Amino acid sequence: MRMAMVLVVEDDEFVRSAIIHELSARGHAVRSAGCALDALREISQRPPDAVVLDLGLPDLDGSEALRMVRGISDVPVIVATARDDESEIVRLLRAGADDYLVKPFSGDHLSARLDAVLRRARSASAPETLQVGGLVVDVGRRAAQLDGGPLSLTRREFDLLAYLAARAGRVVGRQELLTEVWRLAYGDDQTIDVHLSWLRRKLGESAAQPRYLHTVRGVGVMLAAPA
């Protein structure tokens, strides 16, 4: 994995220093900010390869900071939070987080999550267009259309759709999705279910009345053109 420029946004000086030490020890270049406004300035003026964002910032709630980051940049964001309840995690993913870590976490855990989001961010360099029925996925431009109209997708929704479109007509297992799309050796099925639900809504369908996304119970998911 090529080393990255990482922006660490954390107001606690001790925690910030520990994260900087762990990432620097692994060869990454690291910049830091102690508040949301400084972080936004850094991202706009000197875009990093990834951001580690604490939610408990002194000037803005981290969720609001995340929303503002997404307004100016598509940079991968790993949220570091002490809030481990399910609804909060879903809200963060919906707001645009690429991944999250619940405090406290180890340097190895952070490094693995960072490597995963960087791989995903760098995986779309080859131009390729995939078509399944009225669905067109331009992998190089990271753009998708349905029946001639543009689809507004988050980074993770696009990654999931592109992966399934490249394997149209084949059932893709949940573990394969976790490994290849999320780059996780293990995880919660709810993560997949949440993103599939959002993707179905944007494709104008539901689990009960699928058009493109078909769940095969106990096996996985298949993307196929409508009959």
Backbone as CSV, one residue per row, in Angstrom:
resi,resn,N_x,N_y,N_z,CA_x,CA_y,CA_z,C_x,C_y,C_z
1,MET,0.843,-1.195,0.000,0.000,0.000,0.000,0.882,1.249,0.000
2,ARG,0.660,2.153,-1.011,1.394,3.405,-1.038,1.038,4.240,0.181
3,MET,2.037,4.886,0.759,1.786,5.682,1.946,0.969,6.916,1.581
4,ALA,0.257,7.448,2.571,-0.714,8.497,2.308,-0.447,9.736,3.145
5,MET,-1.062,10.845,2.713,-1.121,12.057,3.520,-2.439,12.010,4.287
6,VAL,-2.364,11.950,5.608,-3.547,11.784,6.451,-3.730,13.020,7.322
7,LEU,-4.950,13.538,7.355,-5.293,14.641,8.242,-6.006,14.082,9.467
8,VAL,-5.445,14.311,10.642,-6.036,13.853,11.899,-6.736,15.035,12.552
9,VAL,-8.048,14.910,12.756,-8.843,15.991,13.354,-9.282,15.526,14.737
10,GLU,-8.612,16.037,15.759,-8.818,15.576,17.139,-8.415,16.697,18.088
11,ASP,-9.316,17.073,19.018,-9.004,18.185,19.909,-8.213,17.768,21.143
12,ASP,-8.264,16.494,21.517,-7.516,16.016,22.673,-6.051,15.849,22.268
13,GLU,-5.189,16.656,22.872,-3.778,16.671,22.464,-3.098,15.320,22.657
14,PHE,-3.429,14.621,23.749,-2.807,13.321,24.016,-3.229,12.301,22.959
15,VAL,-4.520,12.248,22.670,-5.018,11.305,21.667,-4.478,11.653,20.288
16,ARG,-4.466,12.936,19.969,-3.963,13.380,18.667,-2.505,12.978,18.488
17,SER,-1.697,13.186,19.520,-0.279,12.819,19.440,-0.100,11.311,19.263
18,ALA,-0.942,10.527,19.952,-0.846,9.070,19.843,-1.184,8.600,18.432
19,ILE,-2.230,9.181,17.840,-2.622,8.792,16.474,-1.540,9.200,15.480
20,ILE,-1.027,10.419,15.634,0.043,10.885,14.744,1.252,9.959,14.838
21,HIS,1.597,9.561,16.062,2.744,8.655,16.254,2.514,7.327,15.548
22,GLU,1.323,6.747,15.717,1.035,5.438,15.120,1.080,5.507,13.592
23,LEU,0.492,6.546,13.018,0.458,6.649,11.561,1.835,6.978,10.997
24,SER,2.561,7.845,11.678,3.907,8.199,11.219,4.837,6.995,11.271
25,ALA,4.674,6.165,12.303,5.504,4.968,12.438,5.280,3.995,11.291
26,ARG,4.120,4.093,10.645,3.801,3.219,9.514,4.103,3.884,8.177
27,GLY,4.777,5.026,8.227,5.266,5.667,7.013,4.360,6.716,6.408
28,HIS,3.203,6.983,7.019,2.303,7.983,6.469,2.763,9.390,6.838
29,ALA,2.502,10.337,5.976,2.687,11.748,6.307,1.417,12.207,7.008
30,VAL,1.556,12.946,8.086,0.394,13.290,8.905,0.360,14.790,9.169
31,ARG,-0.811,15.389,8.958,-1.090,16.736,9.413,-2.220,16.641,10.431
32,SER,-2.415,17.696,11.215,-3.447,17.613,12.245,-4.176,18.936,12.398
33,ALA,-5.366,18.838,12.965,-6.166,20.012,13.289,-6.912,19.716,14.579
34,GLY,-7.078,20.768,15.409,-7.741,20.571,16.690,-9.193,20.979,16.699
35,CYS,-9.684,21.511,15.569,-11.091,21.909,15.486,-11.580,21.741,14.058
36,ALA,-12.890,21.793,13.898,-13.503,21.519,12.599,-13.151,22.582,11.560
37,LEU,-13.161,23.847,11.952,-12.908,24.910,10.984,-11.482,24.853,10.444
38,ASP,-10.524,24.539,11.309,-9.145,24.367,10.837,-9.054,23.172,9.890
39,ALA,-9.783,22.119,10.203,-9.774,20.932,9.347,-10.345,21.249,7.970
40,LEU,-11.447,21.980,7.924,-12.061,22.346,6.644,-11.110,23.203,5.812
41,ARG,-10.394,24.085,6.489,-9.415,24.920,5.788,-8.305,24.053,5.195
42,GLU,-7.815,23.101,5.966,-6.767,22.186,5.482,-7.250,21.395,4.270
43,ILE,-8.464,20.854,4.368,-8.992,20.005,3.298,-9.167,20.800,2.011
44,SER,-9.613,22.045,2.126,-9.842,22.854,0.929,-8.550,23.368,0.319
45,GLN,-7.558,23.671,1.163,-6.317,24.272,0.660,-5.247,23.240,0.323
46,ARG,-5.161,22.175,1.129,-4.155,21.131,0.897,-4.823,19.771,1.066
47,PRO,-5.554,19.309,0.049,-6.366,18.095,0.189,-5.529,16.878,0.599
48,PRO,-5.917,16.210,1.678,-5.214,14.989,2.099,-5.744,13.781,1.332
49,ASP,-5.092,12.632,1.533,-5.581,11.387,0.940,-6.693,10.773,1.781
50,ALA,-6.705,11.083,3.086,-7.721,10.536,3.988,-7.796,11.408,5.235
51,VAL,-8.937,11.319,5.925,-9.149,12.092,7.144,-9.596,11.150,8.263
52,VAL,-8.991,11.324,9.444,-9.474,10.649,10.653,-10.149,11.733,11.485
53,LEU,-11.469,11.623,11.655,-12.274,12.706,12.219,-12.893,12.312,13.557
54,ASP,-12.491,13.021,14.607,-13.120,12.846,15.915,-14.466,13.569,15.917
55,LEU,-15.456,13.017,16.615,-16.773,13.655,16.657,-16.885,14.718,17.740
56,GLY,-16.089,14.619,18.794,-16.220,15.544,19.919,-15.340,16.764,19.770
57,LEU,-15.637,17.603,18.787,-14.815,18.779,18.522,-15.363,20.007,19.259
58,PRO,-14.497,20.968,19.584,-14.937,22.101,20.414,-15.805,23.120,19.688
59,ASP,-15.657,23.241,18.350,-16.383,24.292,17.638,-17.621,23.796,16.904
60,LEU,-17.585,22.557,16.421,-18.726,21.984,15.715,-18.885,20.531,16.129
61,ASP,-20.124,20.056,16.185,-20.341,18.629,16.363,-19.730,17.901,15.175
62,GLY,-19.112,16.750,15.452,-18.435,16.017,14.392,-19.336,15.645,13.240
63,SER,-20.613,15.370,13.510,-21.549,15.021,12.437,-21.758,16.202,11.499
64,GLU,-21.841,17.390,12.074,-21.973,18.588,11.254,-20.685,18.846,10.478
65,ALA,-19.554,18.606,11.133,-18.269,18.756,10.444,-18.176,17.790,9.269
66,LEU,-18.645,16.566,9.467,-18.637,15.576,8.392,-19.482,16.060,7.219
67,ARG,-20.653,16.609,7.516,-21.527,17.117,6.458,-20.830,18.225,5.675
68,MET,-20.109,19.090,6.378,-19.413,20.192,5.713,-18.237,19.687,4.883
69,VAL,-17.526,18.670,5.386,-16.446,18.061,4.597,-17.008,17.517,3.292
70,ARG,-18.137,16.827,3.378,-18.738,16.247,2.178,-19.213,17.315,1.199
71,GLY,-19.416,18.535,1.704,-19.807,19.624,0.822,-18.665,20.139,-0.035
72,ILE,-17.421,19.870,0.366,-16.273,20.403,-0.374,-15.337,19.326,-0.907
73,SER,-15.510,18.066,-0.455,-14.521,17.048,-0.835,-15.114,15.643,-0.763
74,ASP,-14.561,14.765,-1.601,-14.933,13.352,-1.584,-13.850,12.524,-0.893
75,VAL,-12.982,13.187,-0.118,-11.880,12.501,0.558,-12.424,11.408,1.485
76,PRO,-11.772,10.236,1.536,-12.209,9.197,2.476,-12.113,9.680,3.925
77,VAL,-13.178,9.451,4.695,-13.233,9.899,6.084,-13.509,8.712,7.002
78,ILE,-12.605,8.503,7.967,-12.826,7.526,9.029,-13.217,8.301,10.281
79,VAL,-14.412,8.046,10.781,-14.884,8.722,11.979,-14.401,7.970,13.213
80,ALA,-13.817,8.690,14.151,-13.400,8.110,15.430,-14.395,8.586,16.482
81,THR,-15.100,7.662,17.090,-16.181,8.042,17.990,-16.255,7.149,19.222
82,ALA,-16.717,7.711,20.314,-16.999,6.915,21.509,-18.441,6.448,21.513
83,ARG,-19.213,6.887,20.507,-20.639,6.563,20.424,-20.800,5.267,19.626
84,ASP,-21.092,4.182,20.325,-21.100,2.877,19.659,-22.499,2.306,19.453
85,ASP,-23.545,3.127,19.613,-24.881,2.570,19.415,-25.184,2.480,17.924
86,GLU,-26.023,1.517,17.595,-26.294,1.164,16.203,-26.854,2.336,15.407
87,SER,-27.806,3.074,15.974,-28.446,4.163,15.242,-27.446,5.260,14.911
88,GLU,-26.501,5.498,15.810,-25.487,6.515,15.565,-24.563,6.114,14.431
89,ILE,-24.188,4.842,14.394,-23.314,4.350,13.326,-24.005,4.458,11.974
90,VAL,-25.279,4.065,11.928,-26.043,4.177,10.682,-26.124,5.637,10.245
91,ARG,-26.347,6.544,11.196,-26.449,7.971,10.881,-25.139,8.499,10.300
92,LEU,-24.009,8.043,10.857,-22.708,8.491,10.367,-22.444,7.992,8.947
93,LEU,-22.777,6.733,8.685,-22.612,6.191,7.336,-23.496,6.943,6.350
94,ARG,-24.714,7.239,6.773,-25.640,7.976,5.910,-25.126,9.397,5.648
95,ALA,-24.439,9.968,6.626,-23.931,11.339,6.488,-22.685,11.413,5.609
96,GLY,-22.109,10.261,5.257,-20.977,10.276,4.343,-19.684,9.691,4.862
97,ALA,-19.689,9.136,6.075,-18.470,8.488,6.579,-18.157,7.248,5.746
98,ASP,-16.889,7.025,5.472,-16.478,5.822,4.744,-16.269,4.645,5.688
99,ASP,-15.951,4.938,6.932,-15.744,3.895,7.936,-15.771,4.571,9.301
100,TYR,-15.735,3.764,10.344,-15.738,4.324,11.685,-14.935,3.432,12.613
101,LEU,-14.434,4.034,13.670,-13.729,3.320,14.726,-14.315,3.770,16.062
102,VAL,-14.564,2.822,16.935,-15.075,3.148,18.267,-13.889,3.223,19.228
103,LYS,-13.784,4.335,19.942,-12.689,4.520,20.905,-12.911,3.648,22.136
104,PRO,-11.819,3.155,22.740,-10.432,3.258,22.288,-10.127,2.214,21.209
105,PHE,-9.153,2.497,20.355,-8.761,1.553,19.311,-7.240,1.507,19.239
106,SER,-6.734,0.418,18.697,-5.283,0.229,18.601,-4.744,0.858,17.325
107,GLY,-3.441,1.059,17.296,-2.803,1.557,16.092,-2.946,0.594,14.926
108,ASP,-2.882,-0.703,15.209,-3.031,-1.700,14.150,-4.431,-1.653,13.543
109,HIS,-5.437,-1.471,14.412,-6.820,-1.401,13.931,-7.005,-0.164,13.047
110,LEU,-6.513,0.972,13.487,-6.610,2.189,12.695,-5.892,2.030,11.360
111,SER,-4.692,1.460,11.392,-3.915,1.280,10.168,-4.642,0.395,9.168
112,ALA,-5.259,-0.683,9.664,-5.985,-1.601,8.777,-7.183,-0.908,8.137
113,ARG,-7.930,-0.135,8.937,-9.088,0.580,8.397,-8.643,1.647,7.384
114,LEU,-7.546,2.328,7.678,-7.032,3.340,6.762,-6.610,2.708,5.441
115,ASP,-5.882,1.594,5.512,-5.476,0.899,4.286,-6.699,0.511,3.449
116,ALA,-7.766,0.079,4.119,-8.973,-0.367,3.413,-9.635,0.785,2.669
117,VAL,-9.815,1.936,3.331,-10.482,3.047,2.644,-9.601,3.614,1.529
118,LEU,-8.288,3.569,1.710,-7.393,4.042,0.647,-7.438,3.123,-0.563
119,ARG,-7.500,1.798,-0.328,-7.613,0.863,-1.454,-8.886,1.127,-2.243
120,ARG,-9.982,1.322,-1.522,-11.258,1.570,-2.206,-11.206,2.868,-3.006
121,ALA,-10.585,3.901,-2.421,-10.533,5.196,-3.090,-9.667,5.149,-4.348
122,ARG,-8.667,4.253,-4.351,-7.736,4.187,-5.480,-8.110,3.126,-6.509
123,SER,-9.179,2.385,-6.246,-9.508,1.240,-7.094,-10.251,1.615,-8.358
124,ALA,-10.670,2.886,-8.479,-11.509,3.273,-9.616,-10.730,4.017,-10.691
125,SER,-9.457,3.684,-10.859,-8.634,4.425,-11.811,-8.812,3.948,-13.249
126,ALA,-9.210,2.698,-13.462,-9.329,2.175,-14.819,-10.681,2.545,-15.425
127,PRO,-10.691,3.218,-16.601,-11.961,3.567,-17.231,-12.682,2.320,-17.728
128,GLU,-13.926,2.194,-17.373,-14.716,1.032,-17.762,-16.181,1.380,-17.585
129,THR,-16.976,0.990,-18.572,-18.410,1.224,-18.499,-19.138,-0.114,-18.475
130,LEU,-20.023,-0.269,-17.511,-20.793,-1.495,-17.344,-22.263,-1.174,-17.595
131,GLN,-22.954,-2.033,-18.340,-24.377,-1.813,-18.596,-25.155,-3.076,-18.274
132,VAL,-26.197,-2.899,-17.478,-27.100,-3.993,-17.109,-28.519,-3.461,-17.288
133,GLY,-29.182,-3.888,-18.345,-30.497,-3.335,-18.642,-30.398,-1.835,-18.858
134,GLY,-31.227,-1.063,-18.170,-31.190,0.393,-18.283,-30.209,1.041,-17.337
135,LEU,-29.414,0.259,-16.646,-28.428,0.756,-15.680,-27.057,0.824,-16.345
136,VAL,-26.435,2.001,-16.312,-25.102,2.200,-16.880,-24.184,2.706,-15.779
137,VAL,-23.063,1.995,-15.567,-22.112,2.359,-14.524,-20.779,2.674,-15.187
138,ASP,-20.374,3.928,-15.106,-19.090,4.371,-15.640,-18.084,4.331,-14.496
139,VAL,-17.290,3.284,-14.441,-16.372,3.075,-13.321,-15.285,4.138,-13.289
140,GLY,-14.777,4.518,-14.466,-13.710,5.504,-14.512,-14.153,6.868,-14.002
141,ARG,-15.347,7.284,-14.381,-15.862,8.593,-13.956,-16.611,8.511,-12.635
142,ARG,-16.814,7.297,-12.114,-17.584,7.086,-10.898,-18.959,7.749,-11.014
143,ALA,-19.621,7.429,-12.120,-20.950,7.970,-12.375,-21.864,6.840,-12.826
144,ALA,-23.142,6.966,-12.507,-24.102,5.939,-12.886,-25.384,6.589,-13.384
145,GLN,-26.048,5.911,-14.315,-27.320,6.371,-14.845,-28.325,5.234,-14.817
146,LEU,-29.572,5.583,-14.649,-30.661,4.612,-14.716,-31.695,5.141,-15.690
147,ASP,-31.909,4.385,-16.765,-32.871,4.768,-17.812,-32.606,6.185,-18.317
148,GLY,-31.336,6.520,-18.463,-30.945,7.811,-19.028,-30.809,8.942,-18.034
149,GLY,-31.242,8.725,-16.788,-31.145,9.762,-15.767,-30.018,9.470,-14.792
150,PRO,-29.352,10.513,-14.282,-28.222,10.302,-13.369,-28.671,9.775,-12.015
151,LEU,-27.826,8.937,-11.419,-28.043,8.444,-10.064,-27.095,9.179,-9.119
152,SER,-27.617,9.696,-8.036,-26.795,10.355,-7.021,-26.442,9.328,-5.959
153,LEU,-25.185,8.878,-5.969,-24.746,7.803,-5.084,-23.618,8.272,-4.182
154,THR,-23.586,7.755,-2.965,-22.440,7.979,-2.093,-21.275,7.125,-2.598
155,ARG,-20.099,7.389,-2.057,-18.922,6.608,-2.459,-19.151,5.112,-2.256
156,ARG,-19.676,4.738,-1.094,-19.847,3.322,-0.802,-20.960,2.697,-1.645
157,GLU,-22.038,3.453,-1.872,-23.112,2.950,-2.735,-22.586,2.691,-4.137
158,PHE,-21.752,3.604,-4.640,-21.196,3.407,-5.977,-20.284,2.184,-6.008
159,ASP,-19.420,2.048,-5.004,-18.524,0.893,-4.957,-19.313,-0.415,-4.972
160,LEU,-20.378,-0.459,-4.196,-21.212,-1.661,-4.114,-21.894,-1.929,-5.451
161,LEU,-22.479,-0.884,-6.049,-23.170,-1.053,-7.327,-22.200,-1.493,-8.416
162,ALA,-21.029,-0.871,-8.479,-20.052,-1.214,-9.519,-19.568,-2.652,-9.362
163,TYR,-19.352,-3.070,-8.118,-18.874,-4.435,-7.889,-19.921,-5.443,-8.352
164,LEU,-21.183,-5.185,-8.013,-22.255,-6.103,-8.411,-22.491,-6.059,-9.918
165,ALA,-22.400,-4.863,-10.517,-22.619,-4.737,-11.957,-21.556,-5.486,-12.745
166,ALA,-20.322,-5.493,-12.229,-19.236,-6.219,-12.901,-19.440,-7.727,-12.830
167,ARG,-20.356,-8.163,-11.954,-20.642,-9.594,-11.781,-22.124,-9.865,-12.006
168,ALA,-22.710,-9.096,-12.911,-24.146,-9.200,-13.173,-24.538,-10.630,-13.536
169,GLY,-25.643,-11.076,-12.953,-26.127,-12.425,-13.219,-25.536,-13.475,-12.311
170,ARG,-24.599,-13.079,-11.441,-23.994,-14.023,-10.498,-24.345,-13.618,-9.081
171,VAL,-24.643,-14.593,-8.246,-24.921,-14.321,-6.843,-23.595,-14.063,-6.133
172,VAL,-23.495,-12.920,-5.492,-22.277,-12.537,-4.769,-22.538,-12.689,-3.273
173,GLY,-21.718,-13.486,-2.605,-21.897,-13.746,-1.186,-21.609,-12.532,-0.330
174,ARG,-22.216,-12.508,0.851,-22.022,-11.388,1.764,-20.574,-11.273,2.228
175,GLN,-19.916,-12.404,2.455,-18.520,-12.342,2.882,-17.646,-11.764,1.781
176,GLU,-17.963,-12.095,0.533,-17.211,-11.525,-0.590,-17.395,-10.007,-0.645
177,LEU,-18.614,-9.540,-0.399,-18.863,-8.100,-0.395,-18.084,-7.419,0.721
178,LEU,-18.083,-8.014,1.909,-17.325,-7.443,3.022,-15.833,-7.372,2.687
179,THR,-15.326,-8.431,2.065,-13.895,-8.512,1.766,-13.497,-7.577,0.633
180,GLU,-14.284,-7.564,-0.450,-13.884,-6.849,-1.656,-14.385,-5.414,-1.729
181,VAL,-15.546,-5.123,-1.167,-16.082,-3.762,-1.213,-15.712,-2.995,0.053
182,TRP,-15.905,-3.629,1.208,-15.581,-2.975,2.480,-14.145,-3.241,2.937
183,ARG,-13.483,-4.231,2.315,-12.118,-4.607,2.674,-12.007,-5.007,4.133
184,LEU,-12.982,-5.768,4.608,-12.992,-6.243,5.981,-12.963,-7.770,5.984
185,ALA,-12.195,-8.328,6.907,-12.157,-9.789,7.026,-13.433,-10.314,7.664
186,TYR,-14.087,-9.475,8.438,-15.343,-9.852,9.071,-16.134,-8.583,9.322
187,GLY,-17.418,-8.728,9.579,-18.236,-7.556,9.826,-19.675,-7.930,10.086
188,ASP,-20.482,-6.912,10.248,-21.893,-7.075,10.559,-22.702,-7.043,9.269
189,ASP,-23.589,-8.035,9.077,-24.436,-8.052,7.894,-25.275,-6.790,7.775
190,GLN,-25.536,-6.129,8.888,-26.368,-4.931,8.846,-25.723,-3.845,7.985
191,THR,-24.395,-3.789,7.984,-23.701,-2.809,7.153,-24.090,-2.987,5.693
192,ILE,-24.099,-4.228,5.223,-24.490,-4.515,3.850,-25.962,-4.213,3.642
193,ASP,-26.806,-4.645,4.581,-28.251,-4.452,4.446,-28.609,-2.978,4.341
194,VAL,-27.967,-2.139,5.156,-28.254,-0.708,5.136,-27.923,-0.117,3.766
195,HIS,-26.749,-0.452,3.232,-26.355,0.105,1.940,-27.195,-0.456,0.795
196,LEU,-27.573,-1.714,0.877,-28.456,-2.283,-0.146,-29.813,-1.594,-0.120
197,SER,-30.299,-1.286,1.073,-31.587,-0.610,1.200,-31.530,0.772,0.553
198,TRP,-30.450,1.515,0.837,-30.303,2.849,0.226,-30.201,2.727,-1.292
199,LEU,-29.437,1.736,-1.774,-29.240,1.559,-3.205,-30.547,1.175,-3.886
200,ARG,-31.306,0.282,-3.255,-32.604,-0.103,-3.826,-33.521,1.109,-3.978
201,ARG,-33.543,1.959,-2.958,-34.408,3.133,-3.003,-34.045,4.010,-4.202
202,LYS,-32.752,4.162,-4.459,-32.326,5.008,-5.572,-32.556,4.350,-6.926
203,LEU,-32.655,3.026,-6.929,-32.972,2.300,-8.156,-34.479,2.164,-8.363
204,GLY,-35.256,2.730,-7.434,-36.705,2.713,-7.563,-37.331,1.364,-7.300
205,GLU,-36.761,0.630,-6.339,-37.282,-0.697,-6.030,-37.220,-0.945,-4.536
206,SER,-37.652,-2.114,-4.129,-37.601,-2.506,-2.722,-37.237,-3.982,-2.653
207,ALA,-36.915,-4.452,-1.448,-36.586,-5.871,-1.285,-37.779,-6.748,-1.634
208,ALA,-38.984,-6.252,-1.334,-40.200,-7.025,-1.632,-40.527,-7.017,-3.118
209,GLN,-40.140,-5.938,-3.817,-40.410,-5.826,-5.251,-39.124,-5.418,-5.982
210,PRO,-38.184,-6.359,-6.111,-36.892,-6.041,-6.725,-36.987,-5.915,-8.243
211,ARG,-36.144,-5.065,-8.796,-35.991,-4.967,-10.256,-34.580,-5.389,-10.657
212,TYR,-33.591,-4.790,-10.011,-32.199,-5.087,-10.329,-31.500,-5.903,-9.229
213,LEU,-31.775,-5.569,-7.984,-31.070,-6.209,-6.866,-31.918,-7.326,-6.273
214,HIS,-31.425,-8.539,-6.392,-32.173,-9.711,-5.947,-31.414,-10.412,-4.819
215,THR,-32.052,-10.554,-3.673,-31.454,-11.237,-2.534,-31.761,-12.723,-2.626
216,VAL,-30.730,-13.535,-2.530,-30.885,-14.989,-2.487,-30.627,-15.398,-1.041
217,ARG,-31.688,-15.735,-0.347,-31.612,-15.966,1.091,-30.547,-17.008,1.437
218,GLY,-29.694,-16.647,2.378,-28.675,-17.556,2.840,-27.451,-17.644,1.938
219,VAL,-27.485,-16.925,0.805,-26.360,-16.986,-0.133,-25.745,-15.615,-0.367
220,GLY,-26.550,-14.678,-0.858,-26.005,-13.357,-1.135,-26.923,-12.512,-1.985
221,VAL,-26.344,-11.693,-2.851,-27.091,-10.724,-3.652,-26.676,-10.844,-5.115
222,MET,-27.645,-10.693,-6.001,-27.348,-10.714,-7.440,-27.945,-9.479,-8.107
223,LEU,-27.163,-8.837,-8.966,-27.682,-7.759,-9.769,-27.952,-8.293,-11.166
224,ALA,-29.151,-8.084,-11.665,-29.527,-8.591,-12.995,-30.510,-7.620,-13.625
225,ALA,-30.547,-7.609,-14.965,-31.473,-6.743,-15.686,-32.904,-7.219,-15.415
226,PRO,-33.837,-6.272,-15.349,-35.238,-6.663,-15.154,-35.708,-7.590,-16.262
227,ALA,-36.548,-8.525,-15.903,-37.053,-9.467,-16.903,-37.930,-8.726,-17.906
